[in-house]
């Protein structure tokens, strides 16, 4: 075990060093919390014993020691004449406390308790990760070598505390990947926050958990400078950034700070486009369809049409194509004609779709039956005869739509 001792008193510091070293631990001793800061990174102690109450910085140091590694043990060192100070340290996050003069038996007891606690926590963490990996296999499905490589990189970065840059084309599921990275990390039980805009990021970066900032190539230079400072001197919240462009292209065009790109170059996870993981298209399409319409399935030729497509919009486009194909299908299976029709017809914007939506005009004196008939007829025309979509638009059951069509003689 690696132990860092932060104590201005030489005698107690040397005694602690000797006791821990005799137990087989690697030990470093420093005088102040300020000196100890760099050792949190380069030595990465598993346990810290810190003189408590000598400086106002003690509380800040304790917080940083725990936030950079939640499994790290932190023990306050106090004078025997001030035991309430030890209680205050525990209230602020310390595992326990020691007092001067140092009692070797007390040190041995706390050490054994801490190691037993770490063993239990490690076991619990393994169970948690097993459940998280199961969830991630559903949220980020795929068996292709390129996708498995990306997931391995994601889990490797999750074990570290460094900021991470997610790269990949638009629609490659960077936000779900950021959420997966967060859940796989030791911060998995803490909050995950997505930055809505570039304003007011300072408070968001100082809290705990993980902060996801998508599309950093669109961030103003002042924001990128602030992110660089945070990357180089991380605080309590972990940063996960994403970019839709190749970082080299973004830096070359001036959209991404060269310094920021360089500072994150060792912690990059690339999410491959869908055209480079064609083995996953069938798996993804069937999963999306199961989530949308469990009673529907794909014709084999429809799957062939999906696999043959280039997918410029990546996974996001595939989700939308499956959704539209399901709406247009009336039988038990989605056929190739429906798929090729959807693939060949670009999705209109919401605004343009609203402009083209037909209007049913009614006047005082019109019967309710006549209004209902015209509304169903217009909706059927808008849905191109698709009864499932007509029922969805009118918020009626499919059985009711069939009955109304028969009642009003809308199809012969």
C-alpha positions as CSV (number, residue, x, y, z in Angstrom):
1,X,0.0,0.0,0.0
2,X,1.2,3.5,-0.8
3,X,0.9,5.9,2.2
4,X,1.4,9.7,2.2
5,X,2.1,11.4,5.6
6,X,1.5,15.1,5.8
7,X,2.8,16.3,9.2
8,X,4.9,19.3,10.2
9,X,6.2,17.5,13.4
10,X,9.3,15.5,12.6
11,X,9.0,13.0,15.4
12,X,5.4,11.9,14.7
13,X,6.1,11.9,11.0
14,X,9.1,9.7,11.3
15,X,7.3,7.3,13.7
16,X,4.4,6.9,11.3
17,X,6.8,6.4,8.4
18,X,8.6,3.6,10.3
19,X,5.3,1.9,11.4
20,X,3.9,1.8,7.9
21,X,7.2,0.8,6.3
22,X,7.5,-2.1,8.8
23,X,4.1,-3.4,7.5
24,X,5.5,-3.4,3.9
25,X,4.0,-0.1,2.7
26,X,5.6,2.4,0.4
27,X,5.8,5.7,2.4
28,X,6.4,9.3,1.6
29,X,6.4,12.1,4.2
30,X,6.0,15.9,3.6
31,X,5.6,18.8,5.9
32,X,2.6,20.8,4.5
33,X,-0.6,20.2,2.5
34,X,0.8,22.4,-0.2
35,X,3.8,20.1,-0.7
36,X,1.4,17.1,-0.6
37,X,-0.6,18.3,-3.6
38,X,1.8,17.0,-6.3
39,X,2.2,13.7,-4.5
40,X,-1.5,13.0,-5.0
41,X,-0.8,12.8,-8.7
42,X,2.7,11.3,-9.1
43,X,2.7,9.0,-6.0
44,X,-1.1,8.3,-6.1
45,X,-1.3,7.2,-2.4
46,X,-3.9,4.7,-1.4
47,X,-3.9,6.2,2.2
48,X,-3.1,9.7,3.5
49,X,-2.4,10.7,7.0
50,X,-2.7,14.5,7.3
51,X,-2.1,16.8,10.3
52,X,-5.6,18.3,11.0
53,X,-6.2,21.8,12.1
54,X,-2.7,23.3,11.4
55,X,-4.0,25.2,8.4
56,X,-7.3,26.2,6.8
57,X,-6.1,24.4,3.7
58,X,-6.4,21.0,5.5
59,X,-10.1,20.8,4.7
60,X,-9.5,21.6,1.0
61,X,-6.7,19.1,0.8
62,X,-8.9,16.4,2.4
63,X,-11.6,17.1,-0.2
64,X,-9.1,16.9,-3.1
65,X,-7.6,13.7,-1.7
66,X,-11.0,12.0,-1.6
67,X,-12.3,13.4,-4.9
68,X,-9.3,12.4,-7.0
69,X,-9.7,8.8,-5.7
70,X,-12.9,8.0,-3.7
71,X,-11.3,4.7,-2.6
72,X,-8.4,6.5,-0.9
73,X,-8.3,6.4,2.9
74,X,-7.8,9.7,4.6
75,X,-6.8,9.8,8.3
76,X,-6.6,13.0,10.4
77,X,-3.7,13.4,12.7
78,X,-4.5,15.4,15.9
79,X,-3.2,16.2,19.3
80,X,-4.5,13.9,22.1
81,X,-5.7,16.9,24.0
82,X,-8.1,17.9,21.1
83,X,-10.1,14.7,20.4
84,X,-13.2,16.7,19.2
85,X,-11.0,17.9,16.3
86,X,-10.8,14.3,15.1
87,X,-14.6,14.1,15.1
88,X,-14.8,17.3,13.0
89,X,-12.3,15.8,10.6
90,X,-14.5,12.7,10.2
91,X,-17.6,14.9,9.7
92,X,-15.7,16.5,6.7
93,X,-14.9,13.1,5.1
94,X,-11.9,11.6,7.0
95,X,-12.2,7.8,7.5
96,X,-10.8,8.0,11.1
97,X,-8.2,9.8,13.1
98,X,-4.9,9.2,15.0
99,X,-3.4,11.2,17.8
100,X,0.0,12.3,19.1
101,X,1.9,10.7,20.7
102,X,1.6,8.0,18.1
103,X,0.4,4.6,19.4
104,X,1.7,1.8,17.1
105,X,-1.2,-0.4,18.0
106,X,-3.7,2.2,17.0
107,X,-2.0,2.7,13.6
108,X,-2.0,-1.1,13.1
109,X,-5.7,-1.3,14.0
110,X,-6.7,1.5,11.6
111,X,-4.5,0.0,8.8
112,X,-6.1,-3.4,9.1
113,X,-9.6,-1.9,9.2
114,X,-8.9,0.2,6.2
115,X,-7.5,-2.8,4.2
116,X,-10.6,-4.9,5.1
117,X,-12.9,-2.0,4.0
118,X,-11.0,-1.6,0.7
119,X,-11.4,-5.4,0.0
120,X,-15.2,-5.1,0.6
121,X,-15.4,-2.0,-1.5
122,X,-13.5,-3.7,-4.3
123,X,-15.9,-6.7,-4.2
124,X,-18.9,-4.3,-4.4
125,X,-17.3,-2.4,-7.2
126,X,-16.8,-5.6,-9.2
127,X,-20.5,-6.4,-8.8
128,X,-21.4,-2.8,-9.8
129,X,-19.3,-2.9,-12.9
130,X,-20.8,-6.2,-13.9
131,X,-24.2,-4.7,-13.9
132,X,-23.0,-1.5,-15.6
133,X,-21.4,-3.5,-18.4
134,X,-24.7,-5.4,-18.9
135,X,-26.5,-2.1,-19.2
136,X,-23.9,-0.7,-21.6
137,X,-24.2,-3.7,-23.9
138,X,-27.8,-2.6,-24.4
139,X,-27.1,1.2,-24.6
140,X,-24.1,0.8,-26.9
141,X,-24.6,-2.5,-28.7
142,X,-22.1,-3.9,-31.2
143,X,-19.9,-6.9,-31.8
144,X,-17.6,-5.6,-34.6
145,X,-13.9,-5.4,-33.9
146,X,-13.8,-1.6,-34.4
147,X,-16.7,-1.1,-31.9
148,X,-15.2,-3.5,-29.4
149,X,-11.9,-1.6,-29.6
150,X,-13.7,1.6,-28.9
151,X,-15.5,0.1,-25.8
152,X,-12.2,-1.2,-24.5
153,X,-10.7,2.3,-24.8
154,X,-13.7,3.7,-23.1
155,X,-13.4,1.4,-20.1
156,X,-9.6,2.0,-19.9
157,X,-10.2,5.8,-19.7
158,X,-13.0,5.3,-17.2
159,X,-10.5,3.8,-14.7
160,X,-8.4,7.0,-14.9
161,X,-9.3,10.4,-13.6
162,X,-8.1,12.4,-16.6
163,X,-10.3,14.5,-18.8
164,X,-11.3,12.6,-22.0
165,X,-11.9,13.7,-25.6
166,X,-14.5,11.7,-27.6
167,X,-14.1,11.9,-31.3
168,X,-16.3,10.7,-34.2
169,X,-18.7,11.9,-36.8
170,X,-22.1,13.3,-35.9
171,X,-24.5,10.6,-34.9
172,X,-21.9,8.2,-33.5
173,X,-23.5,8.1,-30.0
174,X,-21.0,10.3,-28.2
175,X,-23.3,11.3,-25.4
176,X,-24.3,7.7,-24.6
177,X,-20.6,6.9,-24.7
178,X,-19.9,9.7,-22.2
179,X,-22.6,8.4,-19.9
180,X,-21.1,4.9,-20.2
181,X,-17.6,6.3,-19.3
182,X,-19.1,8.0,-16.3
183,X,-20.9,4.9,-15.0
184,X,-17.8,2.8,-15.5
185,X,-15.7,5.2,-13.5
186,X,-15.4,5.4,-9.7
187,X,-17.7,8.5,-10.0
188,X,-20.5,6.4,-11.4
189,X,-22.8,7.1,-8.4
190,X,-22.2,10.9,-8.7
191,X,-24.1,13.3,-11.0
192,X,-23.6,13.3,-14.8
193,X,-24.3,16.7,-16.3
194,X,-24.5,17.7,-20.0
195,X,-23.6,21.4,-20.6
196,X,-26.5,23.1,-22.3
197,X,-24.5,26.0,-23.5
198,X,-21.1,27.7,-23.0
199,X,-22.3,30.3,-20.4
200,X,-21.8,29.8,-16.7
201,X,-19.5,26.8,-17.0
202,X,-17.4,27.8,-13.9
203,X,-19.9,26.5,-11.3
204,X,-20.5,23.4,-13.3
205,X,-16.8,22.5,-13.4
206,X,-16.3,22.8,-9.6
207,X,-19.0,20.4,-8.5
208,X,-18.5,16.6,-8.3
209,X,-19.3,13.9,-10.9
210,X,-18.8,14.2,-14.6
211,X,-19.5,17.2,-16.9
212,X,-20.0,16.4,-20.6
213,X,-19.4,19.2,-23.1
214,X,-20.4,18.2,-26.7
215,X,-19.2,20.0,-29.8
216,X,-16.2,21.8,-28.3
217,X,-15.2,22.9,-31.8
218,X,-18.1,25.4,-31.6
219,X,-16.9,26.8,-28.2
220,X,-15.5,30.4,-28.2
221,X,-11.8,30.8,-27.7
222,X,-12.3,32.1,-24.2
223,X,-14.2,29.0,-23.2
224,X,-11.5,26.8,-24.8
225,X,-8.9,28.6,-22.8
226,X,-10.9,28.0,-19.6
227,X,-11.2,24.3,-20.5
228,X,-7.4,24.1,-21.1
229,X,-6.8,25.5,-17.6
230,X,-9.2,22.9,-16.2
231,X,-7.7,20.0,-18.1
232,X,-4.2,21.0,-16.9
233,X,-5.3,21.5,-13.3
234,X,-8.4,19.3,-12.8
235,X,-10.7,20.0,-9.9
236,X,-13.4,17.9,-8.4
237,X,-15.6,17.3,-11.5
238,X,-14.3,15.2,-14.4
239,X,-14.6,16.6,-17.9
240,X,-15.6,14.6,-21.0
241,X,-15.4,16.7,-24.2
242,X,-16.6,15.7,-27.7
243,X,-15.9,16.8,-31.2
244,X,-17.6,15.9,-34.5
245,X,-14.6,16.8,-36.6
246,X,-11.1,15.2,-36.8
247,X,-9.1,17.1,-34.2
248,X,-6.3,17.7,-36.7
249,X,-8.8,19.2,-39.1
250,X,-10.4,21.3,-36.3
251,X,-7.0,22.7,-35.2
252,X,-6.0,23.4,-38.8
253,X,-9.1,25.4,-39.4
254,X,-8.7,27.3,-36.1
255,X,-11.9,25.8,-34.6
256,X,-10.1,23.9,-31.9
257,X,-7.3,25.3,-29.7
258,X,-4.0,23.6,-30.6
259,X,-3.0,23.6,-26.9
260,X,-6.3,22.1,-25.8
261,X,-6.0,19.3,-28.5
262,X,-2.4,18.6,-27.4
263,X,-3.3,18.5,-23.7
264,X,-5.9,15.8,-24.4
265,X,-4.1,13.8,-27.0
266,X,-3.2,10.9,-24.7
267,X,-6.9,10.5,-23.5
268,X,-8.8,10.2,-26.8
269,X,-11.5,7.7,-27.5
270,X,-12.6,7.5,-31.2
271,X,-16.1,6.2,-32.0
272,X,-16.1,4.7,-35.5
273,X,-18.8,5.6,-38.1
274,X,-21.5,3.0,-38.8
275,X,-20.1,2.3,-42.3
276,X,-16.9,0.9,-40.6
277,X,-18.9,-1.4,-38.4
278,X,-21.4,-3.0,-40.8
279,X,-21.4,-6.2,-38.8
280,X,-23.4,-4.2,-36.2
281,X,-26.1,-2.8,-38.5
282,X,-28.5,-5.8,-38.2
283,X,-28.0,-6.1,-34.4
284,X,-28.7,-2.3,-34.0
285,X,-31.7,-2.3,-36.3
286,X,-33.4,-5.3,-34.6
287,X,-32.8,-3.8,-31.2
288,X,-34.2,-0.4,-32.2
289,X,-37.3,-2.1,-33.7
290,X,-37.8,-4.2,-30.6
291,X,-37.9,-1.0,-28.5
292,X,-40.3,0.6,-30.9
293,X,-42.6,-2.1,-32.1
294,X,-41.9,-5.5,-30.5
295,X,-44.5,-7.3,-32.6
296,X,-42.7,-6.3,-35.9
297,X,-39.7,-8.0,-37.5
298,X,-37.4,-7.4,-40.5
299,X,-37.6,-9.3,-43.8
300,X,-34.1,-10.7,-44.6
301,X,-34.0,-8.6,-47.8
302,X,-34.8,-5.5,-45.7
303,X,-31.7,-6.2,-43.6
304,X,-29.7,-6.5,-46.7
305,X,-30.8,-3.1,-47.8
306,X,-29.9,-1.6,-44.5
307,X,-26.4,-3.2,-44.5
308,X,-25.8,-1.9,-48.0
309,X,-26.5,1.7,-47.1
310,X,-23.6,4.1,-46.4
311,X,-25.2,5.7,-43.3
312,X,-23.8,9.3,-43.4
313,X,-25.9,10.0,-40.4
314,X,-24.5,7.0,-38.5
315,X,-26.5,5.4,-35.6
316,X,-28.7,8.4,-35.3
317,X,-29.9,8.0,-38.9
318,X,-30.4,4.3,-38.5
319,X,-32.7,4.9,-35.5
320,X,-34.8,7.3,-37.5
321,X,-35.0,5.0,-40.5
322,X,-36.2,2.1,-38.3
323,X,-38.8,4.4,-36.7
324,X,-40.1,5.6,-40.1
325,X,-40.1,2.1,-41.6
326,X,-42.1,0.8,-38.6
327,X,-44.7,3.5,-39.1
328,X,-45.1,2.7,-42.8
329,X,-45.4,-1.1,-42.3
330,X,-48.9,-2.7,-41.9
331,X,-48.0,-6.3,-42.0
332,X,-46.0,-8.4,-39.5
333,X,-42.6,-7.7,-41.1
334,X,-40.8,-4.7,-42.6
335,X,-40.0,-5.5,-46.2
336,X,-37.2,-4.2,-48.5
337,X,-39.6,-1.9,-50.4
338,X,-40.4,0.1,-47.3
339,X,-36.7,0.3,-46.3
340,X,-35.6,1.4,-49.7
341,X,-38.4,3.9,-49.8
342,X,-37.4,5.4,-46.5
343,X,-33.7,5.4,-47.4
344,X,-34.4,7.2,-50.6
345,X,-36.6,9.9,-49.0
346,X,-34.7,12.4,-46.9
347,X,-36.3,13.4,-43.6
348,X,-37.9,16.8,-43.9
349,X,-37.4,19.3,-41.1
350,X,-40.0,19.6,-38.4
351,X,-40.8,23.1,-39.7
352,X,-41.4,22.0,-43.3
353,X,-43.5,19.1,-42.1
354,X,-45.7,21.4,-40.2
355,X,-46.2,23.6,-43.2
356,X,-47.4,20.7,-45.4
357,X,-49.8,19.2,-42.8
358,X,-53.3,19.4,-44.3
359,X,-56.0,21.3,-42.5
360,X,-59.6,20.1,-41.9
361,X,-62.0,23.0,-41.9
362,X,-65.2,22.8,-40.0
363,X,-68.2,25.2,-39.8
364,X,-71.1,25.7,-37.4
365,X,-73.8,23.2,-38.4
366,X,-71.4,20.4,-39.5
367,X,-72.3,17.1,-37.9
368,X,-69.8,15.5,-35.6
369,X,-70.0,12.3,-37.8
370,X,-69.1,14.4,-40.9
371,X,-66.2,16.1,-39.1
372,X,-64.9,12.8,-37.9
373,X,-65.2,11.3,-41.4
374,X,-63.3,14.2,-43.0
375,X,-60.6,14.2,-40.3
376,X,-59.9,10.5,-40.7
377,X,-60.0,10.8,-44.5
378,X,-57.5,13.7,-44.5
379,X,-55.2,11.9,-42.0
380,X,-55.3,8.7,-44.1
381,X,-54.2,10.8,-47.1
382,X,-51.4,12.5,-45.1
383,X,-50.2,9.1,-43.9
384,X,-50.3,7.7,-47.5
385,X,-52.9,5.2,-46.5
386,X,-50.9,3.8,-43.6
387,X,-53.5,2.8,-41.0
388,X,-51.0,2.4,-38.2
389,X,-49.6,5.9,-38.7
390,X,-53.2,7.2,-39.0
391,X,-54.1,5.7,-35.6
392,X,-50.9,7.1,-34.1
393,X,-51.6,10.7,-35.4
394,X,-55.2,10.6,-34.2
395,X,-54.2,8.9,-30.9
396,X,-56.7,6.1,-31.5
397,X,-56.3,2.3,-31.5
398,X,-55.6,0.5,-34.8
399,X,-58.8,-1.5,-34.3
400,X,-60.8,1.7,-34.0
401,X,-59.3,3.1,-37.2
402,X,-60.3,-0.1,-39.1
403,X,-63.8,0.2,-37.7
404,X,-64.2,3.9,-38.7
405,X,-62.8,3.3,-42.2
406,X,-65.4,0.5,-42.7
407,X,-68.2,2.6,-41.1
408,X,-67.5,5.7,-43.3
409,X,-66.7,3.7,-46.4
410,X,-63.3,5.3,-46.8
411,X,-61.8,2.3,-48.6
412,X,-63.4,0.0,-51.1
